[in-house]
Every structure is written in structure tokens, then in C-alpha cells.
Amino acid sequence: MTSKEQIRIFYTIKGKDIILLHAFKKKTQKTPAKEIKTAVSRLDTT
């Protein structure tokens, strides 16, 4: 990863726990729908 690359991380907090739902390398300004769907799907299972 170079200094110009960015990572987007989706997480949630439950009580004292931080739960990582999904992370991906950001390539465009807009977050792709498939990345959001992945995070929401994992949120539904926590």
C-alpha cells in the first residue's frame, strides 16, 4: 500500500466491543453498493 492509497472500514460498537464488519481499498470517491451490502449483511448477523 502506498501513501496515496486509502482504506475504508465499516465497523459497529456493541457495548465495549468494536466489531469490524468490512474493509476495502478505496478506488473512487463513491462507496460501491456491493461494499455497503457486504457490511450491512454482516451487521445483520452480529
N, C-alpha and C positions, 0 to 999 in steps of 0.2 A: 504494500500500500504506500503510495506517495503522499506527500504533504497536501496535495491538492484534492485527493480523494476524500469523500465523506461517507460516513456510515449513518444510516437511520435505524433507530432502535425503538421498538414498541414494548412497553412494559406496563405492569399494573402493580399496585400496592394493596396487599391484604394484611391488615393488622400490622405487624412489624416486618413482614416479608415483602421483598421486592421480587416480582416474578417476571422474568424475561419471556416475552411472547414470541418475538420475531426480530431479526436484524438482517439488513441487506445493504449492499453498496449502492449509494445514491448515484444515479447516472443522469437524471433530469430534474428539473425544478418540481414537477408534479409527482406525487407518490402514485405509482401504478396500482390500479384496482386489485390486481392479484396479490400484491403485498399486503394491502389492507384486509382483504378476505382471509389471508392466512392468519394474521394477527387476531382478527375477530373470531375466527373459528377456534383458535387456541384459547382465547379468553372464555369462550362458551364452555370449554372443558375444564376450566380451573374452578 
